[in-house]
Amino acid sequence: MEIKPGSVVRSLAGRDKGGFMVVVSAAEGYVFLADGKERMLGSPKKKSVKHIAPTKTVIDLCDLTDRGLRAAVRRFTDGALDDAPVEISNP
């Protein structure tokens, strides 16, 4: 599965293991992740692509704030969304 900006991923390693985050940008072998709470959009976490598991969910990042990002990730972690393909627009 292609990892692109807006993709929701699950962390497989590190202190945030098991948590869901959103890809802000991608570079050679790395992605920059944010969840709106611990990692804000302005200071995303750099993580190797081998330490994440992509889901089929994609979030529209246009005009997204940290608050909106938290709400989107919360819906995913609370089990409201499963691994089915979903397009989430800005709340």
DOSE-978544 format. One record per residue (C-alpha): residue in one letter; x, y, z. Coordinates in pm, whole numbers, padded with zeros to 5 digits, always signed. Layout:
BEGIN
AXYZ/...
END
This chain:
BEGIN
M+00000+00000+00000/E+00131+00343-00094/I+00209+00579+00190/K+00126+00938+00098/P+00047+01259+00288/G-00283+01220+00469/S-00252+00844+00517/V-00341+00715+00863/V-00076+00475+00992/R-00024+00270+01309/S+00310+00285+01486/L+00484-00052+01521/A+00785+00057+01727/G+00893+00323+01974/R+00721+00504+02258/D+00414+00561+02044/K+00378+00189+01956/G+00018+00095+01879/G-00093+00454+01830/F-00242+00602+01515/M-00087+00901+01341/V-00123+01082+01010/V+00152+01117+00750/V+00231+01486+00700/S+00503+01425+00441/A+00721+01144+00311/A+01089+01135+00218/E+01341+00869+00116/G+01262+00580+00354/Y+01109+00807+00619/V+00775+00968+00695/F+00687+01266+00911/L+00393+01194+01140/A+00156+01403+01352/D-00136+01319+01579/G-00236+01670+01687/K-00166+01601+02054/E+00186+01475+02125/R+00312+01569+01780/M+00168+01881+01622/L+00146+01953+01250/G+00419+02215+01289/S+00667+01971+01443/P+00600+01621+01309/K+00789+01311+01420/K+01037+01154+01178/K+00993+00777+01161/S+01124+00500+00938/V+00866+00342+00706/K+00958-00002+00840/H+00824+00105+01182/I+00471+00189+01063/A+00177-00007+00926/P-00041+00180+00675/T-00419+00165+00687/K-00660+00232+00404/T-00780+00559+00554/V-00674+00892+00401/I-00740+01232+00560/D-00755+01556+00362/L-00476+01776+00504/C-00586+02100+00336/D-00663+02365+00601/L-00640+02100+00875/T-00559+02221+01226/D-00416+02026+01518/R-00763+02023+01674/G-00917+01872+01359/L-00634+01621+01338/R-00691+01513+01699/A-01061+01462+01627/A-00989+01252+01317/V-00731+01034+01492/R-00960+00997+01796/R-01239+00863+01574/F-00995+00608+01439/T-00851+00500+01776/D-01192+00478+01944/G-01289+00209+01694/A-01544+00421+01511/L-01355+00349+01192/D-01215+00012+01095/D-00956-00069+00833/A-01198-00015+00543/P-01109+00259+00293/V-01242+00591+00414/E-01201+00949+00295/I-01222+01193+00587/S-01267+01560+00510/N-01193+01842+00751/P-01440+01855+01042/
END
